[in-house]
Amino acid sequence: MNCKQFNTIPLEEVLLSLGHLPTKQSEKEAWYLNPFATESQASFKINKNLNYWYLFSEGIGGTNTDFMKKYLNTSVNGVLIWAENQNFSSFQNQNIPDQKFENPTKNYEILDVNGIHHPALLEYLRERKVGNQTQFLHEIHYRMNDKNYFGIGFKNDSGGYEIRNKYSKICLGKKDVSTVKNGSQSLRVFEGFFDFLSFKNAESFLEKEPADYLILNSVSMIHNIKNSLGNYEQIELYFDNDEAGNRAVEIITSQNKNAEDFRNFYSDFKDLNDWMIHKNPSPERQVKQRRR
């Protein structure tokens, strides 16, 4: 990775990897508390269109490289070494023609929405150990920059689709959370839809009754859900075991006394889907074990 490549990664994703979440945001900008010092009011602004930052409290700004030089107190070479060891999904997707990280609203057309039938998508779901949860998913065929693509689609509350396959991770349409309502007084909150599907697959194993479900589709959406949490008697949190997940749990539990961190049973794994893949406490496996 060189500086030009690193500077094309959304700075929001870089900050997220470091455990920093926005205090407020719009389509054009995002505001954060100072990542370099303690403060009570956000003074760090990202211009999303330019992917540039500016810290009003110190009067400085620049690119991703400039940010990480200051954050790590290192040289450009040190920044690039650090960046090479990260797992930025948007950088991985640069190797796939015409795929973008998220919300390519002006250069795509959805061609077809159906149940999942394509063998490659079904195999991908089986690899993620959620092949029996297709009732929540769609097979989306879409055209982008004069080329046709397809993927697994998970619909959000604004009518957009989170699209996943082995090679891409994008959002078609407006980025938003997804809710699944069952009229329950309990709510379960997940970062991504594969974690939600994993939980549904293990719900009986975990001796849990169905509840309402909220899928953020990105941990950066956490500040968009404040009004969605107040009416529940119990809120269970199933975030990733990383700095961003820790921060998300801290934000929600500090504002909602009925919220509780439920990551203990997969504390040795990256996230709930990683636990599902390696532990595989699925109904199918339990049946096989009982037959032995």
N, C-alpha and C positions, 0 to 999 in steps of 0.2 A: 504494500500500500504506500502511495506517495501522498504529499500534501493536497494535491488537487482532488484525489479520490476521497481522502478523509474529509475534506471540506464540503463534499457533496452529501455527506450523511446528515440527515436532519439533526440539528443540535438538540432538539427535544429528546431524541433517542439516546444521544450521548449523555445528557443530563439524567435521563431515566436509568441508564446503566450505573450511574453513580449514586442513585437513590434520591434524586431531586425531582420533585413534582411541582407543577405550576400552581400558583394560588388563584389565578384567573387566566382565561385565554379566549380568543376569538379565532376566526378563520385566518386572520392576518398576523396576529401577534400573541405572545404568551409572556406572562410575568412570573418571576420567581423571587424568593428570598435570596439574598446575596449568597452565592455558593462558596465565597471565599471568607466570609465572616458572619457573625451572628447579627441579625437585625429583626425588627418586629414588623416592618412594612416592606413590601416587595419593591426593589429598585433595579432588578435585573430583568431586562426586556429582550425578547427574541423577535426579530422581524422574520416571519416564516417565509415570506416571498424571497428575501435575499439570503436567508439562513445566516444572518449576522446578529450579534448580541451587543448590547450596550449596558454598562453598569453606571447608572446615574449617580450613585453615592460616591463613586471614585472618578467619574468622567472618562472611562476607558471602554474599549469595545474591540470587535474584530471577528475573525473567523473561528472555526472549530480549533484549528491549530493554535491560534492565539490564546483561546480559552484554556486548552489543556496545558500549554506551556506555563501559564500562571497557576493553574490548579495543581499540577504536579511539581511545579518549581523545577522544570527540566528544560532541555534543549529541544529543538525540532526533531532531532533524531530520537530522543527519548520519548517524545509524543508518538512517533510512528511505530516504535517498538511496542509501546503500550497498546496502540490501536490494532496492531497485528494480532494481539492476543485476545481481543474482544470478539464477540459474536454478533456483530451488527447485521440484522436481517436485511436492512436496506442496502448494505454493501454487497451482501451475497447476491441479492437480486439484480445488481448491476450487470452480472454476467449473463442474464437472461434477456434476450432482445425485447425491448419495448415494455418490460415490466417495471412498475414503479412501486415504491414502498407502500403508499397508501393514498386513497382518495383521488385517483386520476379522473376527475369529474368531466373534463372537457374533451377527452380523446378516446372514449369507448362507447360501445353500443351493446346492450344485452340482446342476444339473438334468441335464446331459448332458456326456459326454466322448467325443470322436470324433476322427478325422483331420480335417485342415483342409480345408474345402470352401467356406467362405463367400467370395464374390468380394472383399469389402472386406478380409478378412484376408490373402488371397492377394496382393492388390495392395500391401498394407502390407509384406509380406515382400519383394516384388519391389523396392519403393522402397528397402528396406534392403539390397538386393543379396544376399539369402539365401533367395530363393524356392525353391531346389532342396534345401533342408535340412529339409524338413518331417518327416523320419523321427524327429526328436528332439522334435517338438512335438505339441500337441493343440489342438483347438478346444473351448473350455470355454464352456458356457452356464450362467449362474448367476443367482440371484435375490437381491437385496439391498434391504432396506427397501421391500419390496413392488413392486419394479421389476425387470425382466429385462434382463440384459446378456450380452454375449459377448466373447471375446477369445482371443488366442493364449496357450496355457498351456505352461509349462516346469516339469516336476515336480522337486521337491527331495527330499532323502533322508529327510525326515520325512513325505512324502506330501502336502505342500502344493504349491501351484502359483503360480509367478510369472506374473502376467497382464499382457499388454501389448496395446494397440492404439493407434491414432492419438491417443486421447483419455485414456487412463488407464494408470496404472502402480501396481499393487497386488499384494499377496500374499494368496491365500486359504489359510487354514490356518497352521500353524506356520512361521515363517521358518527356513530352513536352507540349507545348501550343497547342490549337486548333484554327484554323481560319475558318471563314465562309465569303466568298467573294461575294459581290454583285456589284462590280464596283463602289462603292460609294466614295465620298470625305469625308465622315464622318465615324468615327470608334467608336464603343462602347466596352469598356473593362470590363470584369467580372472576379471575382476570380474563381468561380466554375461553372460547367455546369447547376446546378439547378437554379442558379441565371440567367443565360442566358435564360433557358427555361421559367422561370418566366417572364422575360422581354418580350420575344416573345409572351407570353400569354396575356400580358397587353399592348402590343405595340399600338393597336388602342385606348384603353382606355386612354393612355398617349398622344394620338394624335402625334405619332411619325411615320415617314416614315422609311422603312427598310434601313439599313446601312450595313457596314462591321462590323464583330464582332470578337473579340479576347478574348478567354477564357484561363486564365492562368493555370487552373487545380491545382494550388497551388500558393499562393502569393509569395512564395520563388522563383518563376520563373521570377519575375519582371525584373531582370537584364539580362534576355535572350531576351527581346523584344525591346531593344533600337533602333535597325535598322528597326523595323516594324511600327514606329510611325511617322516618319518624313515626309511622303508624304500626310498626311491628313490635311484638312482645319479645321476640328473640331474633338476633341477627348473627348468623354464622359466617365467618370469613375464611375463605380458602384461597389465599394468595400464594405467589411463588416464594420460595425460600431464598430470597436475595435482598439486597438493600432497598430496592424499590418496593418489594412486597412488605418488608418490615415497616417502611415509612407509611405505606397505605394502611396497614393495620393500625399504626399509631394514630393516624389522622382520624379514622373512623371510630376507634374505641374512645378517643378523647372527646368526641362530639356526641356519641351515642352510648349511654350507660348499658343498654341491652345488647351491645355488640361484643362478640367474643372471638378470639383467635382459635381456629380449629385445625391448625396445621400440624398438631403434635404427631398424628399417626403417619404422616409422610415427611417427617423432619429430616430424614436421611436422604431425601430425594429433591431434585430441582423443583418439581411441581407435582400436582395431583396426577397429571397424565404420565409423568415419568414413573411415579409410584405404581400406576396401573400397568404400565408396560413391563416393569420388572417384577412386581408382586402378582399381578394378574388375578385379583380376587373376584373374577367374573363369574356369573351364574353358570356359564359353559364349563369353566374349569371345575367348579364345585360339583357339578353333575358327574364329570369324569372321575373325580376323586371318590365320590360315593359309590361308583360302579366297580372300583378296584377291590 
